[in-house]
Each structure stands twice: as structure tokens, then as C-alpha cells.
């Protein structure tokens, strides 16, 4: 996996086993990726709709999943792997940390563990191309998203206004998981804010 990391995120490049050992209060770790297209006048974020046969059926979210302590070398490797598995897209740069969410997970076999999920804004190779020595954004609808059908049934490139409307009204375009079990909606809005802040400094 070839990708770069913003300097202020370098501490996430330590071995995943060491990262987990330093946080013994958690029994599992997760990652989330927020991918943006900049080809349109306003940024668009990639949202995936959960399969109707999965938990939280029909809800929208960013790609992500569980870290695999046995095979993922670092937390960021988990992020890159999950992004590829759920979207077919290759992370090229990890830009910023959006949020760290913690909750208790009740196992089907009984008992519960605490989970910590780290979500990041990332760039993907397929959203940018080089032409005549310059980097250009690939048109949004040409970014080759490939879903894992057992997990997600549809994807969309959402603008911030539609996300906000969906949070404020049941008639919005996207249905997000309840706040009690997920932080997807506020994290998505926070991701937009980070991207907008970054653009204002360029």
C-alpha cells in the first residue's frame, strides 16, 4: 500500500499492535474514510447506502470498518484496506483526522466491548489525474466507485446542503443512523468543514 500521510498524523503510523496495547480500555478499533470530489463548484463527499440485508439497512455512511490486528500493520493501513474493499478506490494521501468516536458493542455471543473508531479525510488516486504536468480533478461521475454488494447497495456524491437538510428533516435525501449508535451525520458535516477550511487557505 503506497500512500502519504500529513505530518501531524505521523503518530498513527506506529504498529497497530503497539497502538492497541497503549489503549487497553478498548477491545476493538475501527476506521472511517471521507472521500471528496473537487471537480464540481462545491465539494462532494462519497456516501454509501448500507445493504438492506445488513445492520442499519438503508442508512448512509462513509466507507470504513474494523481494524484487523493480525494482518493490518498500522491503523492507517486498516483505513486504506477498508476503503479499497468497500469502494474499489486507492487512498493516496491521508489529510486530516475528523473524529474519534467511542461506544460499547454488544456481542451476539454475549458480553460487550468498547470500540474506538478513527475517521479521516483522505484523497484517492482515482479522483485526481496528471495532465501536461498539472494535477486535475477527475469529473465526479467518472470516479470508478465499486461497491461490495453484501455491505452497500448504492453510492452517491453528496453536497453539504443535502446532508444538512437530511439531518434537520425526515424528508431529506439521506437517512443516517441514530445518534445513539452512530456519529456519521455530524462527522460528515465536520469533514466538509475541514475541507472548506483547507480550501480557504490555498
N, C-alpha and C positions, 0 to 999 in steps of 0.2 A: 504494500500500500504506500503510494507516494503522495504526500500532501505536506503543506507547510502550516505552521501554527503562529498566530500572533504572539509577539514576545511576552505579553503579560499573561499568557495562558501556558507558558512553558512548564509550570508545576504540575500540569495534568499529564506530562509525558513520562512520569515515573512508572515503574512496573505496576500493573494493576493489582497484583497480589500485595505489594507494599502499600499501595493506595488504600486497599480494603482493610489491611491489618491496622492501619492508623485510624480507622473508623469502626471499631468493634461493635458499636451500638447498632450498626446496620447489618442485616442479614443478606441483603442483595442490593445491586446497583443497576440503574437504568440510564439511558441516554436518549436525547431527542435532538433532531436537526431541523432548523428552519432555513429553507432554501428560497432565495428570491430571484425573480427575473427583473432585469432593469431595461428591457427592450421597449417598454411602453412608457408613456409620460409619467406615470406614477408606479412605484414598485408593486409587484405582485408576489404573494407568497404561495408556495405549493402546499395545498391541503389534500389529505387523503380521507376518503369516507370508508369507515370500517365495514367489513362484510356483515351481512345480516345474520350469518351463522356464528359470528364471533361475539365476544362480550361487548357491551355498549354498542349494539347493532345500529348502523346508520349514522353514528356520530362522526364528526370531522376532527382531524388532528394532523399534526406534523409527523413525519416518519420517525421511528425510534423503536427501542425495545430494550431487552435485558442484556447486561454485560455477561460475558462468559469467562469466568475466572480461569478456566482450564486452558482456553485457547487464545483469548484476546491478550495481547502483550500490555496494552495500556487502555485507559478509559477512552482515549481518543480513537484508538483502533476499533473499539466497540462501536463508536459513533460512525466511523467510516463504513464498517461492515454492515451495520443495520441500515444505513442509508442506501447502500448498494442493493441489499436484499429486498428492500421494500419499494424502491423506486427505479432501480437499474442505473442510477446516476453515481458518478465517481466524485467524491469530495476532493477538491484540490487545495482548499485553504480553510482553516478554522478561524473565524474572525473574532467572535466575542461570546462570552457566557451570558445567556439570557436569564436563567433562573436555576435555583436548586430547590426541588420540591421533595418533601418527605411525607410518608404516610405508612400506616400499618396494613399489611397484606395478610388476609386470612386464607390459609391454605385449605384446599379441598380435603386433605388428609387430616386436618385438624391443626390447631395452633396458629400462631401468627408471627410474622417477622416485620421488621421496619425496613422500608425501601427508601433509598435516596436516588433521585433522578436529576441528572445534569443536562441542561438543554443549551444548545449553541446555535448561533447564526453561522452558516457555512456557505462557501462558494462551491459550485460543482463544475467540472471540466466542460460538460455539455452545454452550459449556459453562456460560455464565452468562446470566442474564436479569434485567431490572429489573422489579419489581412493587411498586406502592404506594411508590415511592421507595426501595426496598431491593433490593440485589443478592442474587439467589438462585441456587443451583446447579441446573442442568438435570438431571433424572434420567439416570443413566448411559446407559441403553439408548435414550434419546431423542436423544442427541447424534448428528447425522446424518453419520456417517463414510461417505465414498465412496471406494472403493479404485480404483487404477489396475490393472486386471486383468493386464496384462502384467508387472507388478512384484510384486504381492501378491495372494494368493488368499483371505485370511481375516484378520479382526482380532479382538482380544479386549481386555477391560479387566481387567488382572491385578492381584491383590493381592500385596503384598511377600512373604508367606509362600510363595505358589506359585512366585514367581521364585526364592527361596532354595532351595526343595526341588528345583527343576529344575536348579539349579547343583550341588547336592550329590548328586543321584541321577539315573541314566539313566531312571528311571521317572517323572520329573516331567512336568508338563503341557506344558512348553515346551522345544523344542530350540534351543539357542543355538549360534552359530558357534564354532569352536575358538578358544581364546585366542590362538593363534599368528597368526590372521588377523583377529580382531575383538575389541573390548573391550566388546561390547554388554552382557553379563551384569553385570560389575562396574559399568559406567556406570549401568545401570538401578537397581541397588541404591543407588548413590551419589545418584541423583536422588531416590529415596524418602527417603533420609536428609536431603537438603536441604529437601524439602517438610515432613518431620516437624519439623525444626528450626525452620522458619519458622512452622509452626502453633503450636509451643510458646511462641513469643514474642508471639503475638497475644492 
